[in-house]
Amino acid sequence: MVRRMPSQLAISIGQHSDKGRKETNQDFHGALIPEEPLLGLKGIAIVLADGISTSEVSGIASESAVKSFLTDYYCTPDSWSVKTSAQRVIAATNSWLHSQTRQSQYLYDKDRGYVCTLSAIVIKSTTAHIFHIGDTRIYRVAGHSLEQITEDHRIVVSSQQSYLGRALGVNPQIEIDYRPVKVERGDLFLLATDGVYEHVSSHFISEAINGSANQLDSAARTIVEEARRQGSPDNLTVQIVRIDELPDSEESDFVRQASELPCPPLLEARMVLDGYQIVREIHGSSRSHIYLAVDTAGGAPVAIKTPSIDLRADPAYLQRFMMEEWVARRINSAHVLKPRAQSRKQNYLYVVTEFVDGQTLTQWMIETKPGNRARNCRANCQRATGVP
């Protein structure tokens, strides 16, 4: 009997971008296909951003939005859902872009500030999670037609005039469209900027994709070239995504459960938690429990922080608990403990950080009190000289 190897999520991507008839290209796009375990825990991200034509710095906004999403999304806690992780990252990017405009010469003219649109797909397990702000578009290719999945956030004033009703960086807060879409093997998605979809017919796009099934980069380039031939005056960007393989049902169940991890039991010395052997408790309080442990894979000492026993039924507390890890992953400082990358399946809700050996703050305060410092000095002198 031949046993079939379990499959995992796999996709093909074709991408092409061109400045078109403009002097610079203010579009920006990217995709990230991680290795396991991130592939199963976080999925695959494809992102497209389009800078607005009235701003000379919107290209910076587009690049920042895409790079931030592809970097920060994969730093969010494994216990967060795709929706929570992506929306938190997009909201943080929006706040940063808005602050950049407020600190620039464009403070009173937001249309010239750090503003862009954004459309993203995160494919995890058997679901495509769609996130969208602005007028870039995501389509599902169905045979020889296109099904538009996103809704344009554009306010039409007249047949000759319209403006963006929603974009990244305009306001301190942002409303993000979200839609989960079930996917099957062979499904095709298209991400495009308005410079493309306003000038190329759905029939041409579907024919280009279906005619270049094994060369998606070539299909993307063909669509962009057609938009230019049809007189598009804008930047031109296309991304094509095809679902090649989906994970088995058992793996899909694991991915679903990873965002619903249970809290671990109270830990004791010599217990093993997901490959970490507990040495002793370092600190316990009404907020959390912290343990010294050893990674059995390499022998490195680590610190493990688990949720408080008393607050485990509080969803808001558990969300804040995992928020600490997300914040720590975004900070590179000698004064902040660095979270360790999880290289194996995590069965419980906890945070693993580096362990820094040393005295506690209480010990330091006791030893550095004026009276204690003098006594310590006399004791050291007596030990050094032998004189009582």
C-alpha positions in Angstrom: 0.0 0.0 0.0 1.3 3.4 -0.9 0.8 6.0 1.8 0.2 9.5 0.4 2.3 12.2 2.0 0.2 15.0 3.7 0.0 18.0 1.5 0.6 21.6 2.6 -0.6 25.0 1.2 1.2 25.9 -2.0 0.5 28.7 -4.5 1.9 30.2 -7.7 2.3 34.0 -8.1 2.7 36.2 -11.1 3.5 39.9 -10.7 4.3 42.9 -12.9 4.5 46.7 -12.2 5.3 49.6 -14.5 5.3 53.4 -14.1 3.3 53.7 -17.3 3.1 57.3 -18.6 4.0 58.8 -15.3 7.5 59.9 -14.2 7.7 57.6 -11.2 5.9 54.5 -10.0 4.0 55.1 -6.8 2.5 51.6 -6.7 4.2 49.0 -4.5 3.5 45.3 -4.2 4.9 42.2 -2.5 4.3 38.6 -1.3 5.7 36.4 1.3 5.6 32.6 1.4 7.1 31.5 4.8 8.5 28.2 5.8 6.8 26.0 8.4 5.7 26.4 11.1 4.8 30.0 10.0 3.2 28.7 6.8 0.6 26.7 8.8 0.3 29.2 11.6 0.1 32.5 9.6 -0.3 31.5 6.0 0.8 33.3 2.8 0.4 37.1 2.4 0.0 39.0 -0.9 -0.2 42.8 -0.7 -0.8 45.7 -3.2 -0.7 49.5 -2.4 -1.3 52.4 -4.7 -0.2 56.0 -4.0 -2.5 58.8 -4.8 -1.5 61.1 -7.8 -1.8 64.4 -5.9 1.0 63.4 -3.5 4.7 63.3 -4.2 5.4 61.2 -1.1 2.6 58.6 -1.6 5.1 56.2 -3.1 6.8 56.2 0.2 3.5 55.5 1.8 2.8 52.6 -0.5 6.2 51.0 0.1 5.9 51.4 3.8 2.4 49.9 3.9 3.4 46.8 2.0 6.7 46.2 3.8 5.1 46.8 7.2 2.4 44.3 6.5 4.7 41.6 5.2 7.1 42.1 8.2 4.7 42.9 11.1 2.0 40.4 10.3 4.4 37.5 10.9 5.4 39.0 14.2 2.0 38.9 15.7 1.2 36.2 18.3 0.3 32.8 17.1 -2.8 32.8 19.2 -4.3 35.8 17.2 -6.6 35.1 14.4 -5.7 36.2 10.8 -8.3 39.0 11.1 -7.0 40.4 14.4 -3.4 40.2 13.3 -3.8 41.9 10.0 -6.2 44.6 11.2 -3.8 45.5 14.1 -0.9 45.7 11.7 -2.8 47.8 9.2 -4.1 50.1 11.9 -0.6 50.6 13.2 0.6 51.5 9.7 -2.2 53.9 9.3 -1.3 55.7 12.5 2.3 55.9 11.5 1.5 57.3 8.0 -0.9 59.9 9.5 1.7 61.0 12.0 4.3 61.4 9.2 1.9 63.8 7.4 1.2 65.7 10.6 5.0 66.2 11.0 5.5 67.3 7.4 4.8 70.4 5.4 1.6 68.7 4.2 -0.1 69.1 7.6 -3.0 71.1 6.2 -3.1 69.4 2.8 -3.7 65.7 3.5 -4.1 64.9 -0.2 -0.4 65.7 -0.7 0.7 63.7 2.4 1.6 60.1 3.2 -1.5 58.5 1.8 -2.2 55.3 -0.2 -4.7 52.5 -0.8 -4.2 48.9 0.2 -5.5 45.5 -0.7 -4.2 42.3 0.8 -4.9 38.6 0.7 -3.8 36.2 3.5 -4.3 32.6 2.4 -4.3 30.3 5.5 -5.4 26.7 5.5 -8.5 26.7 3.1 -9.5 30.3 3.5 -8.4 33.5 1.7 -8.8 36.5 4.1 -9.4 39.7 2.2 -8.4 43.1 3.6 -9.1 46.3 1.7 -9.0 50.1 1.9 -9.4 52.4 -1.2 -9.8 51.6 -4.9 -7.3 48.9 -5.7 -9.2 45.8 -6.5 -9.2 42.1 -5.8 -11.0 39.8 -8.3 -11.7 36.1 -8.4 -11.2 34.7 -11.9 -14.1 32.4 -12.8 -13.6 30.9 -16.2 -13.7 33.8 -18.7 -15.1 36.4 -16.3 -14.0 38.3 -13.2 -15.8 38.4 -9.9 -15.0 41.6 -8.0 -14.5 40.8 -4.3 -13.6 44.2 -2.9 -15.7 47.4 -3.0 -14.2 50.7 -4.2 -14.1 53.4 -1.5 -14.5 56.2 -4.1 -17.0 59.0 -3.9 -18.4 60.0 -7.3 -19.2 63.7 -7.7 -19.9 63.6 -11.4 -19.0 61.7 -14.5 -15.8 63.7 -14.6 -14.9 63.9 -10.9 -14.5 61.5 -8.0 -12.3 61.2 -4.9 -11.2 58.6 -2.5 -13.6 58.2 0.5 -11.2 56.0 2.4 -7.4 55.6 2.3 -4.4 54.8 4.6 -2.9 57.8 6.4 -5.8 60.2 6.0 -7.2 60.0 9.5 -5.9 58.7 12.9 -8.3 55.8 12.7 -9.1 53.5 9.8 -12.0 51.4 8.8 -10.9 48.2 7.1 -13.1 46.0 4.9 -12.7 42.3 5.8 -14.1 39.3 4.0 -13.1 35.6 4.4 -13.4 33.5 1.2 -13.2 29.7 1.0 -10.8 28.5 -1.6 -10.3 25.3 -3.6 -7.4 23.9 -5.5 -7.0 25.8 -8.8 -8.7 29.0 -7.7 -7.3 32.2 -9.2 -7.2 35.7 -7.8 -6.2 39.0 -9.4 -5.0 42.1 -7.6 -4.9 45.3 -9.7 -4.6 49.1 -9.5 -7.1 51.4 -11.1 -4.6 52.2 -13.9 -5.1 48.6 -15.1 -8.7 47.6 -14.4 -10.2 50.9 -15.8 -8.6 50.2 -19.2 -8.5 46.5 -19.7 -11.6 44.3 -20.3 -12.4 41.4 -18.0 -12.4 39.1 -21.1 -8.8 40.2 -22.0 -7.6 39.6 -18.5 -9.2 36.2 -18.1 -7.9 35.1 -21.6 -4.3 36.3 -20.7 -4.4 34.3 -17.4 -5.9 31.2 -18.9 -3.6 31.3 -21.8 -0.4 31.5 -19.7 -1.3 29.1 -16.9 2.3 28.1 -16.3 3.8 31.6 -16.8 1.8 33.9 -14.5 4.5 36.6 -14.6 4.1 36.7 -18.4 0.3 37.0 -18.0 0.7 39.9 -15.6 3.1 41.6 -18.0 0.6 41.1 -20.9 -2.2 42.7 -18.9 -0.1 45.7 -17.9 1.1 46.2 -21.5 -2.5 46.1 -22.7 -3.5 48.8 -20.2 -0.8 51.1 -21.6 -1.8 50.4 -25.2 -5.4 51.3 -24.2 -4.2 54.8 -23.1 -4.0 54.4 -19.3 -2.2 57.5 -17.9 -1.5 55.9 -14.5 0.9 53.5 -12.8 0.2 49.9 -13.7 0.4 46.9 -11.3 -1.0 43.4 -11.4 -0.6 40.4 -9.2 -2.0 36.9 -10.1 -2.4 34.2 -7.4 -3.2 30.6 -8.1 -4.0 28.0 -5.4 -1.9 24.9 -6.3 -2.3 22.8 -3.2 -4.4 22.9 0.0 -3.5 21.3 3.3 -5.1 18.1 4.4 -8.1 18.2 6.7 -6.1 17.2 9.8 -3.6 20.0 9.1 -6.5 22.4 8.6 -7.9 21.4 12.0 -4.5 22.1 13.6 -4.3 25.5 12.0 -7.8 26.4 13.2 -7.0 25.3 16.8 -3.7 27.2 16.9 -5.7 30.4 17.3 -7.6 28.9 20.2 -4.8 27.6 22.4 -5.7 26.7 26.0 -3.9 28.1 29.0 -1.2 25.7 30.4 -1.5 24.2 33.9 0.5 25.5 36.8 4.1 24.4 36.1 6.4 22.7 38.5 10.1 21.8 38.4 11.1 19.0 36.0 7.8 19.2 34.1 8.2 19.5 30.2 6.0 22.0 28.3 6.3 21.7 24.5 10.0 20.8 24.7 10.9 23.2 27.5 11.8 21.6 30.9 10.8 23.7 33.8 13.7 24.5 36.3 11.9 26.7 38.9 9.4 29.5 39.2 11.1 33.0 39.0 8.0 35.1 39.9 4.3 34.7 40.4 1.6 37.3 40.8 -2.0 38.0 40.2 -1.1 39.0 36.6 1.2 36.1 35.4 3.6 33.3 36.3 7.2 33.3 35.1 9.4 30.3 35.0 13.1 29.5 34.3 13.2 26.6 31.8 15.7 24.8 29.5 15.1 24.2 25.8 15.6 20.5 25.5 16.5 20.8 21.9 19.7 22.9 22.5 20.0 23.3 26.3 19.6 27.1 26.2 18.0 28.7 29.3 14.7 30.5 28.6 12.0 32.4 30.5 8.4 31.2 30.1 5.5 33.5 31.0 2.0 32.0 31.4 -1.3 33.7 32.0 -2.6 34.2 35.5 -4.7 31.4 36.9 -7.3 33.9 38.2 -7.8 35.7 34.8 -7.9 32.9 32.3 -11.6 33.4 31.7 -11.1 37.0 30.7 -10.7 37.3 26.9 -9.6 40.9 27.1 -6.8 40.0 29.5 -5.6 37.1 27.3 -5.5 39.4 24.3 -3.4 41.9 26.2 -1.2 39.1 27.4 -0.3 38.1 23.8 -0.1 41.8 22.8 3.1 42.0 25.0 4.8 39.5 22.7 3.8 41.3 19.6 5.2 44.6 21.0 8.4 43.0 22.1 9.0 41.5 18.7 8.9 45.1 17.2 11.4 46.5 19.7 15.2 46.0 19.4 16.6 47.2 22.7 19.1 45.9 25.3 16.5 46.8 28.0 13.6 44.7 26.5 13.6 40.9 26.6 13.7 39.3 23.2 10.9 36.7 22.4 12.3 33.4 21.0 11.1 32.2 17.7 8.9 29.1 18.1 10.3 26.3 16.0 7.8 23.6 17.0 4.1 23.2 17.6 2.8 25.2 20.5 0.0 23.4 22.4 -0.7 26.1 25.0 -0.9 29.8 25.4 2.4 31.2 26.8 5.3 33.4 25.8 9.0 32.3 25.6 11.8 34.9 25.9 15.5 34.9 26.4 16.7 34.5 30.0 19.0 37.1 31.4 20.7 36.0 34.6 21.2 38.6 37.3 19.8 40.1 40.5 16.2 41.3 40.8 15.2 44.9 41.3 14.4 44.2 44.9 17.8 42.7 45.5 19.5 45.7 43.9 17.4 48.2 46.0 18.3 46.4 49.2 22.0 46.2 48.4 22.3 49.8 47.2 20.5 51.4 50.2 23.0 53.8 51.9 23.2 51.8 55.2 23.5 48.5 53.5 26.1 49.8 51.1 28.3 50.9 54.0 27.9 47.5 55.7 28.7 45.7 52.5 31.8 47.8 52.0 33.0 47.1 55.6 32.4 43.4 55.1 34.3 43.3 51.9 37.2 45.2 53.4 37.3 42.8 56.4 37.4 39.8 54.0 40.2 41.4 52.0 42.4 42.5 54.9 41.6 40.0 57.6 41.2 42.8 60.1 38.0 42.8 62.2 
